[in-house]
Amino acid sequence: MDMGIPLNTDSTLKGQLVFAAERASELLCDKIITDRTVIDVMAFSALSNSMSGNESFHLNSALGHLIDDYDYLFYVSPVGVKMEDNGVRETDLRYRDNINKKILEILDWRDVKYTTIQGTTEERVKLVKSVIFS
């Protein structure tokens, strides 16, 4: 946002390419934990009102090849999570639901193995640790 990149429904191909490059560059690190993946970029691209279907398709086709580079994927369920206005995030619950559905579609489309986490912070941390250290 500080860089002038349109976000959420207004995201553009150039903006999503910046986010894609950031996510892809993280995959060059040996050990990294991140709260965002190329899957997020794919979902936001797919639901952008400012990108053409062709732009979204080609970007997402390329990014799909990077998904297997993650050692572990955790899907954070929005169930029971209150929508908060942080001045950046879109606060439309329908949009959040659509992003969530798109993320699940992408995971299903790529037949990705992932772990769903939800609950309290302590419960989430315990589950993540159990998956990583098992």
SEDO-896787 format. One line per field, with one value per atom (N, C-alpha, C): residue number from 1; atom name; residue in three letters; y negated, z negated, x negated. Coordinates in Angstrom, 1 decimal. Layout:
<sites>
pos <- [NUM, ...]
site <- [CA, ...]
code <- [ALA, ...]
Y <- [Y, ...]
Z <- [Z, ...]
X <- [X, ...]
</sites>
This chain:
<sites>
pos <- [1, 1, 1, 2, 2, 2, 3, 3, 3, 4, 4, 4, 5, 5, 5, 6, 6, 6, 7, 7, 7, 8, 8, 8, 9, 9, 9, 10, 10, 10, 11, 11, 11, 12, 12, 12, 13, 13, 13, 14, 14, 14, 15, 15, 15, 16, 16, 16, 17, 17, 17, 18, 18, 18, 19, 19, 19, 20, 20, 20, 21, 21, 21, 22, 22, 22, 23, 23, 23, 24, 24, 24, 25, 25, 25, 26, 26, 26, 27, 27, 27, 28, 28, 28, 29, 29, 29, 30, 30, 30, 31, 31, 31, 32, 32, 32, 33, 33, 33, 34, 34, 34, 35, 35, 35, 36, 36, 36, 37, 37, 37, 38, 38, 38, 39, 39, 39, 40, 40, 40, 41, 41, 41, 42, 42, 42, 43, 43, 43, 44, 44, 44, 45, 45, 45, 46, 46, 46, 47, 47, 47, 48, 48, 48, 49, 49, 49, 50, 50, 50, 51, 51, 51, 52, 52, 52, 53, 53, 53, 54, 54, 54, 55, 55, 55, 56, 56, 56, 57, 57, 57, 58, 58, 58, 59, 59, 59, 60, 60, 60, 61, 61, 61, 62, 62, 62, 63, 63, 63, 64, 64, 64, 65, 65, 65, 66, 66, 66, 67, 67, 67, 68, 68, 68, 69, 69, 69, 70, 70, 70, 71, 71, 71, 72, 72, 72, 73, 73, 73, 74, 74, 74, 75, 75, 75, 76, 76, 76, 77, 77, 77, 78, 78, 78, 79, 79, 79, 80, 80, 80, 81, 81, 81, 82, 82, 82, 83, 83, 83, 84, 84, 84, 85, 85, 85, 86, 86, 86, 87, 87, 87, 88, 88, 88, 89, 89, 89, 90, 90, 90, 91, 91, 91, 92, 92, 92, 93, 93, 93, 94, 94, 94, 95, 95, 95, 96, 96, 96, 97, 97, 97, 98, 98, 98, 99, 99, 99, 100, 100, 100, 101, 101, 101, 102, 102, 102, 103, 103, 103, 104, 104, 104, 105, 105, 105, 106, 106, 106, 107, 107, 107, 108, 108, 108, 109, 109, 109, 110, 110, 110, 111, 111, 111, 112, 112, 112, 113, 113, 113, 114, 114, 114, 115, 115, 115, 116, 116, 116, 117, 117, 117, 118, 118, 118, 119, 119, 119, 120, 120, 120, 121, 121, 121, 122, 122, 122, 123, 123, 123, 124, 124, 124, 125, 125, 125, 126, 126, 126, 127, 127, 127, 128, 128, 128, 129, 129, 129, 130, 130, 130, 131, 131, 131, 132, 132, 132, 133, 133, 133, 134, 134, 134]
site <- [N, CA, C, N, CA, C, N, CA, C, N, CA, C, N, CA, C, N, CA, C, N, CA, C, N, CA, C, N, CA, C, N, CA, C, N, CA, C, N, CA, C, N, CA, C, N, CA, C, N, CA, C, N, CA, C, N, CA, C, N, CA, C, N, CA, C, N, CA, C, N, CA, C, N, CA, C, N, CA, C, N, CA, C, N, CA, C, N, CA, C, N, CA, C, N, CA, C, N, CA, C, N, CA, C, N, CA, C, N, CA, C, N, CA, C, N, CA, C, N, CA, C, N, CA, C, N, CA, C, N, CA, C, N, CA, C, N, CA, C, N, CA, C, N, CA, C, N, CA, C, N, CA, C, N, CA, C, N, CA, C, N, CA, C, N, CA, C, N, CA, C, N, CA, C, N, CA, C, N, CA, C, N, CA, C, N, CA, C, N, CA, C, N, CA, C, N, CA, C, N, CA, C, N, CA, C, N, CA, C, N, CA, C, N, CA, C, N, CA, C, N, CA, C, N, CA, C, N, CA, C, N, CA, C, N, CA, C, N, CA, C, N, CA, C, N, CA, C, N, CA, C, N, CA, C, N, CA, C, N, CA, C, N, CA, C, N, CA, C, N, CA, C, N, CA, C, N, CA, C, N, CA, C, N, CA, C, N, CA, C, N, CA, C, N, CA, C, N, CA, C, N, CA, C, N, CA, C, N, CA, C, N, CA, C, N, CA, C, N, CA, C, N, CA, C, N, CA, C, N, CA, C, N, CA, C, N, CA, C, N, CA, C, N, CA, C, N, CA, C, N, CA, C, N, CA, C, N, CA, C, N, CA, C, N, CA, C, N, CA, C, N, CA, C, N, CA, C, N, CA, C, N, CA, C, N, CA, C, N, CA, C, N, CA, C, N, CA, C, N, CA, C, N, CA, C, N, CA, C, N, CA, C, N, CA, C, N, CA, C, N, CA, C, N, CA, C, N, CA, C, N, CA, C, N, CA, C, N, CA, C, N, CA, C, N, CA, C, N, CA, C, N, CA, C, N, CA, C, N, CA, C, N, CA, C, N, CA, C]
code <- [MET, MET, MET, ASP, ASP, ASP, MET, MET, MET, GLY, GLY, GLY, ILE, ILE, ILE, PRO, PRO, PRO, LEU, LEU, LEU, ASN, ASN, ASN, THR, THR, THR, ASP, ASP, ASP, SER, SER, SER, THR, THR, THR, LEU, LEU, LEU, LYS, LYS, LYS, GLY, GLY, GLY, GLN, GLN, GLN, LEU, LEU, LEU, VAL, VAL, VAL, PHE, PHE, PHE, ALA, ALA, ALA, ALA, ALA, ALA, GLU, GLU, GLU, ARG, ARG, ARG, ALA, ALA, ALA, SER, SER, SER, GLU, GLU, GLU, LEU, LEU, LEU, LEU, LEU, LEU, CYS, CYS, CYS, ASP, ASP, ASP, LYS, LYS, LYS, ILE, ILE, ILE, ILE, ILE, ILE, THR, THR, THR, ASP, ASP, ASP, ARG, ARG, ARG, THR, THR, THR, VAL, VAL, VAL, ILE, ILE, ILE, ASP, ASP, ASP, VAL, VAL, VAL, MET, MET, MET, ALA, ALA, ALA, PHE, PHE, PHE, SER, SER, SER, ALA, ALA, ALA, LEU, LEU, LEU, SER, SER, SER, ASN, ASN, ASN, SER, SER, SER, MET, MET, MET, SER, SER, SER, GLY, GLY, GLY, ASN, ASN, ASN, GLU, GLU, GLU, SER, SER, SER, PHE, PHE, PHE, HIS, HIS, HIS, LEU, LEU, LEU, ASN, ASN, ASN, SER, SER, SER, ALA, ALA, ALA, LEU, LEU, LEU, GLY, GLY, GLY, HIS, HIS, HIS, LEU, LEU, LEU, ILE, ILE, ILE, ASP, ASP, ASP, ASP, ASP, ASP, TYR, TYR, TYR, ASP, ASP, ASP, TYR, TYR, TYR, LEU, LEU, LEU, PHE, PHE, PHE, TYR, TYR, TYR, VAL, VAL, VAL, SER, SER, SER, PRO, PRO, PRO, VAL, VAL, VAL, GLY, GLY, GLY, VAL, VAL, VAL, LYS, LYS, LYS, MET, MET, MET, GLU, GLU, GLU, ASP, ASP, ASP, ASN, ASN, ASN, GLY, GLY, GLY, VAL, VAL, VAL, ARG, ARG, ARG, GLU, GLU, GLU, THR, THR, THR, ASP, ASP, ASP, LEU, LEU, LEU, ARG, ARG, ARG, TYR, TYR, TYR, ARG, ARG, ARG, ASP, ASP, ASP, ASN, ASN, ASN, ILE, ILE, ILE, ASN, ASN, ASN, LYS, LYS, LYS, LYS, LYS, LYS, ILE, ILE, ILE, LEU, LEU, LEU, GLU, GLU, GLU, ILE, ILE, ILE, LEU, LEU, LEU, ASP, ASP, ASP, TRP, TRP, TRP, ARG, ARG, ARG, ASP, ASP, ASP, VAL, VAL, VAL, LYS, LYS, LYS, TYR, TYR, TYR, THR, THR, THR, THR, THR, THR, ILE, ILE, ILE, GLN, GLN, GLN, GLY, GLY, GLY, THR, THR, THR, THR, THR, THR, GLU, GLU, GLU, GLU, GLU, GLU, ARG, ARG, ARG, VAL, VAL, VAL, LYS, LYS, LYS, LEU, LEU, LEU, VAL, VAL, VAL, LYS, LYS, LYS, SER, SER, SER, VAL, VAL, VAL, ILE, ILE, ILE, PHE, PHE, PHE, SER, SER, SER]
Y <- [1.2, 0.0, -1.3, -1.2, -2.4, -2.6, -1.5, -1.6, -2.1, -2.3, -2.7, -1.6, -0.4, 0.8, 0.9, 0.9, 1.1, 2.5, 2.6, 3.9, 4.4, 5.6, 6.2, 6.3, 5.8, 6.0, 5.1, 4.1, 3.2, 3.6, 4.8, 5.2, 5.4, 5.0, 5.0, 6.1, 6.3, 7.3, 6.9, 5.6, 5.1, 5.3, 5.0, 5.1, 6.5, 7.4, 8.8, 9.4, 8.9, 9.4, 9.0, 7.8, 7.4, 8.4, 8.7, 9.7, 11.1, 11.5, 12.8, 12.9, 11.8, 11.8, 11.9, 11.3, 11.3, 12.7, 13.3, 14.7, 15.7, 15.5, 16.5, 16.3, 15.1, 14.9, 15.6, 15.7, 16.4, 17.8, 18.4, 19.8, 20.1, 19.1, 19.3, 19.5, 19.2, 19.3, 20.8, 21.2, 22.6, 22.9, 21.9, 22.1, 20.8, 20.8, 19.6, 20.0, 19.2, 19.3, 18.0, 18.2, 17.0, 17.1, 16.0, 16.1, 15.9, 15.7, 15.6, 16.5, 17.0, 17.8, 17.4, 18.1, 17.7, 18.0, 18.9, 19.2, 18.0, 17.1, 15.9, 15.0, 14.9, 14.1, 14.6, 15.9, 16.5, 16.2, 16.3, 16.0, 14.6, 13.6, 12.2, 11.9, 12.5, 12.2, 12.7, 13.9, 14.5, 13.6, 12.9, 12.1, 10.6, 10.3, 8.8, 8.3, 7.1, 6.5, 5.7, 5.5, 4.7, 5.5, 6.8, 7.7, 8.4, 8.6, 9.3, 10.8, 11.6, 13.0, 13.7, 13.1, 13.6, 13.4, 12.2, 11.8, 12.8, 12.9, 13.8, 15.2, 15.7, 17.1, 17.4, 16.5, 16.7, 16.6, 15.6, 15.4, 16.6, 17.1, 18.2, 19.5, 19.6, 20.8, 20.9, 19.8, 19.8, 20.0, 19.4, 19.5, 20.9, 21.6, 22.9, 23.9, 23.6, 24.5, 24.3, 23.2, 23.0, 23.6, 24.0, 24.5, 25.7, 26.6, 27.8, 27.4, 26.2, 25.8, 25.6, 25.5, 25.3, 26.7, 26.7, 27.9, 28.3, 27.3, 27.4, 26.3, 26.6, 25.6, 25.7, 24.6, 24.6, 23.6, 24.1, 23.3, 22.8, 21.5, 20.9, 20.6, 21.3, 21.1, 19.8, 19.1, 17.9, 18.1, 19.3, 19.6, 19.1, 18.3, 17.8, 16.7, 16.2, 15.1, 13.8, 12.8, 11.6, 10.7, 10.1, 9.3, 8.0, 7.6, 6.3, 5.4, 4.1, 3.1, 2.6, 3.0, 2.6, 1.4, 0.9, -0.2, 0.3, 1.6, 2.2, 3.3, 4.2, 5.3, 4.9, 5.5, 5.3, 5.9, 5.1, 5.5, 6.1, 6.3, 6.9, 8.4, 8.9, 10.3, 11.2, 10.8, 11.6, 11.8, 10.7, 10.7, 11.7, 11.6, 12.5, 14.0, 14.2, 15.6, 16.1, 15.1, 15.5, 15.8, 15.0, 15.3, 16.6, 16.9, 18.2, 19.3, 19.2, 20.3, 20.5, 19.4, 19.5, 20.2, 19.9, 20.5, 22.0, 22.4, 23.8, 24.5, 23.8, 24.3, 24.5, 23.6, 23.7, 24.9, 25.1, 26.2, 27.5, 27.5, 28.7, 29.0, 27.9, 28.0, 28.5, 28.1, 28.6, 29.8, 30.3, 31.5, 31.4, 30.3, 29.9, 30.5, 31.1, 31.6, 30.4, 30.2, 29.0, 29.4, 28.7, 28.9, 27.7, 27.9, 26.8, 26.5, 25.2, 24.8, 23.8, 23.9, 23.0, 23.1, 22.2, 22.3, 21.1, 21.3, 20.2, 20.2, 19.2, 19.1, 20.2, 20.6, 21.7, 23.0, 23.2, 24.5, 24.5, 23.3, 23.3, 23.6, 23.0, 23.2, 24.7, 25.3, 26.7, 27.6, 27.3, 28.1, 27.9, 26.7, 26.5, 27.2, 27.1, 27.8, 29.3, 29.8, 31.3, 31.8, 31.0, 31.3, 31.3, 30.2, 30.0, 31.0, 31.3, 32.2, 33.6, 34.0, 35.4, 36.2]
Z <- [0.0, 0.0, 0.0, -0.8, -0.9, 0.5, 1.3, 2.6, 3.7, 3.3, 4.3, 5.1, 4.6, 5.2, 4.8, 5.8, 5.5, 4.9, 3.9, 3.2, 3.3, 2.9, 2.8, 4.2, 4.3, 5.5, 6.6, 6.3, 7.2, 7.7, 7.2, 7.5, 9.0, 9.5, 10.9, 11.2, 12.4, 12.8, 12.3, 12.4, 11.9, 10.4, 9.7, 8.3, 7.8, 8.5, 8.1, 8.5, 9.6, 9.9, 8.8, 8.2, 7.1, 5.9, 5.6, 4.5, 4.9, 6.1, 6.6, 6.5, 6.8, 6.8, 5.3, 4.4, 3.0, 2.5, 2.8, 2.4, 3.0, 4.3, 4.9, 4.4, 4.0, 3.5, 2.1, 1.4, 0.1, 0.3, 1.4, 1.7, 2.0, 2.1, 2.3, 1.0, -0.1, -1.4, -1.9, -2.6, -3.1, -4.2, -5.1, -6.2, -6.4, -6.2, -6.4, -6.8, -7.6, -7.9, -7.5, -6.7, -6.2, -6.4, -6.5, -6.7, -5.3, -4.3, -2.9, -2.0, -1.0, 0.0, 1.4, 2.4, 3.8, 4.0, 3.1, 3.2, 2.9, 2.0, 1.7, 2.9, 3.6, 4.8, 5.8, 6.0, 6.9, 6.6, 5.4, 5.0, 5.2, 4.8, 5.0, 6.5, 7.3, 8.7, 9.3, 8.9, 9.5, 9.3, 8.1, 7.7, 8.0, 8.6, 8.9, 10.0, 9.7, 10.7, 11.7, 11.5, 12.3, 13.3, 13.0, 13.9, 14.9, 16.1, 17.1, 16.7, 17.2, 17.0, 17.5, 18.6, 19.3, 18.4, 17.8, 16.9, 15.7, 15.1, 13.9, 14.3, 15.3, 15.7, 15.9, 16.7, 17.0, 15.7, 14.9, 13.6, 12.7, 12.6, 11.7, 12.2, 13.5, 14.1, 13.8, 13.9, 13.5, 12.1, 11.2, 9.8, 9.3, 9.9, 9.5, 9.5, 10.3, 10.3, 9.1, 8.3, 7.1, 5.9, 5.9, 4.7, 4.1, 4.9, 4.4, 3.7, 3.8, 3.1, 1.6, 1.1, -0.3, -1.0, -2.1, -2.9, -3.6, -4.2, -4.9, -4.5, -4.3, -4.1, -5.2, -5.8, -6.8, -6.3, -6.3, -5.9, -7.2, -7.3, -8.5, -8.2, -8.8, -8.7, -9.2, -8.5, -9.0, -10.0, -10.1, -11.0, -12.4, -12.9, -14.2, -14.4, -13.3, -13.4, -13.0, -13.9, -13.7, -12.6, -11.7, -10.7, -11.4, -11.2, -11.8, -10.7, -10.9, -9.9, -10.3, -9.5, -9.8, -8.9, -8.1, -7.2, -5.9, -5.8, -4.5, -4.0, -4.9, -4.5, -4.1, -3.1, -2.7, -3.9, -4.3, -5.4, -4.9, -3.7, -3.1, -3.4, -4.2, -4.6, -3.4, -2.5, -1.3, -0.5, -0.4, 0.3, -0.4, -1.7, -2.5, -2.3, -2.3, -2.0, -0.6, 0.4, 1.7, 1.9, 1.2, 1.2, 0.5, -0.6, -1.3, -0.4, 0.3, 1.2, 2.4, 2.9, 4.0, 3.5, 2.3, 1.7, 1.6, 1.1, 1.0, 2.4, 3.4, 4.8, 5.3, 5.1, 5.6, 4.9, 3.6, 2.9, 3.5, 3.8, 4.3, 5.8, 6.6, 8.0, 8.1, 7.2, 7.2, 6.4, 5.8, 5.0, 3.9, 3.2, 2.2, 0.9, 0.2, -1.1, -2.1, -2.9, -3.9, -5.2, -6.2, -7.5, -7.8, -8.2, -8.6, -10.1, -10.3, -11.7, -12.1, -13.3, -13.8, -15.3, -16.0, -17.4, -18.0, -19.3, -20.0, -19.5, -19.8, -19.4, -19.9, -21.2, -21.8, -21.0, -20.7, -19.9, -18.6, -17.9, -16.6, -16.6, -17.6, -17.7, -18.0, -18.9, -19.3, -18.0, -17.2, -16.0, -15.0, -14.8, -13.8, -14.3, -15.6, -16.1, -15.9, -16.2, -16.1, -14.6, -13.6, -12.2, -11.9, -12.2, -11.8, -12.5, -13.8, -14.5, -14.5, -13.7, -13.7, -12.7]
X <- [-0.8, 0.0, -0.9, -1.9, -2.9, -3.6, -3.7, -4.3, -3.4, -2.1, -1.1, -0.5, -0.6, -0.1, 1.4, 2.3, 3.7, 3.9, 4.7, 4.9, 6.3, 6.5, 7.8, 8.5, 9.7, 10.5, 9.9, 9.0, 8.4, 7.0, 6.6, 5.2, 5.0, 3.8, 3.5, 2.4, 2.2, 1.2, -0.2, -0.5, -1.8, -1.9, -0.9, -0.9, -1.0, -0.3, -0.3, -1.7, -2.3, -3.6, -4.7, -4.5, -5.4, -5.2, -3.9, -3.7, -4.2, -4.0, -4.4, -6.0, -6.6, -8.1, -8.6, -7.9, -8.2, -8.0, -6.9, -6.6, -7.6, -7.9, -8.8, -10.2, -10.6, -12.0, -12.1, -11.0, -11.1, -11.4, -11.0, -11.2, -12.7, -13.5, -14.9, -15.7, -15.0, -15.6, -15.5, -16.5, -16.6, -15.5, -15.4, -14.5, -13.8, -12.5, -11.7, -10.2, -9.7, -8.3, -7.6, -6.5, -5.9, -4.4, -3.7, -2.2, -1.5, -2.3, -1.7, -2.4, -1.7, -2.3, -1.9, -2.4, -2.0, -0.5, 0.1, 1.5, 2.3, 1.9, 2.6, 2.6, 1.5, 1.4, 2.3, 2.4, 3.3, 4.7, 5.1, 6.5, 6.9, 6.0, 6.3, 6.3, 5.4, 5.4, 6.7, 7.1, 8.4, 9.6, 9.6, 10.8, 10.6, 9.6, 9.3, 10.3, 10.9, 11.7, 10.9, 9.6, 8.8, 7.9, 7.8, 7.0, 8.0, 7.5, 8.3, 8.2, 9.1, 9.1, 7.9, 7.4, 6.2, 5.0, 4.9, 3.7, 3.7, 4.9, 5.0, 4.7, 5.2, 4.9, 3.4, 2.8, 1.3, 0.5, 0.8, 0.0, 0.2, 1.5, 1.7, 1.2, 1.2, 0.6, -0.9, -1.6, -3.0, -3.2, -2.5, -2.6, -2.3, -1.4, -1.0, -2.2, -3.2, -4.4, -5.2, -5.0, -5.9, -5.3, -4.0, -3.4, -4.1, -4.6, -5.3, -6.6, -7.0, -8.3, -8.2, -6.9, -6.7, -6.8, -7.5, -7.7, -6.4, -5.8, -4.5, -3.6, -2.3, -1.3, -0.2, 0.1, 1.1, 2.2, 3.4, 4.6, 5.2, 5.2, 5.8, 7.3, 8.1, 9.6, 10.0, 10.9, 11.4, 12.6, 13.0, 14.2, 13.9, 14.8, 14.7, 13.8, 13.2, 12.3, 13.0, 13.0, 13.7, 13.0, 13.7, 13.2, 12.7, 11.5, 11.0, 10.5, 10.8, 10.3, 8.9, 7.9, 6.6, 6.1, 7.1, 6.7, 6.2, 5.9, 5.4, 6.3, 6.7, 7.5, 8.9, 9.4, 10.8, 11.7, 12.7, 13.6, 14.9, 15.1, 16.3, 16.3, 17.2, 17.2, 17.4, 18.2, 18.4, 17.1, 16.4, 15.1, 14.1, 14.1, 13.3, 13.7, 15.0, 15.4, 15.0, 15.1, 14.8, 13.3, 12.4, 11.0, 10.7, 11.4, 11.3, 11.6, 12.8, 13.2, 12.2, 11.7, 10.7, 9.4, 9.0, 7.8, 8.0, 9.2, 9.5, 9.6, 10.1, 10.2, 8.8, 7.9, 6.5, 5.8, 6.0, 5.4, 6.0, 7.3, 7.9, 7.4, 7.3, 6.9, 5.5, 4.6, 3.2, 3.0, 4.1, 4.0, 2.9, 3.0, 2.0, 2.3, 1.3, 1.4, 1.2, 2.2, 2.1, 2.8, 2.5, 3.1, 4.0, 5.2, 6.1, 5.8, 5.6, 5.4, 6.5, 7.0, 8.0, 7.9, 8.7, 8.8, 8.0, 7.6, 6.9, 5.4, 4.7, 3.3, 2.6, 2.8, 2.1, 2.4, 3.6, 4.0, 3.4, 3.3, 2.7, 1.2, 0.5, -0.9, -1.2, -0.4, -0.6, -0.4, 0.6, 0.9, -0.3, -0.7, -1.8, -3.1, -3.4, -4.6, -4.4, -3.2, -3.0, -3.2, -2.8, -3.0, -4.5, -5.1, -6.5, -7.5, -7.2, -8.1, -7.7, -6.7, -6.3, -7.1]
</sites>
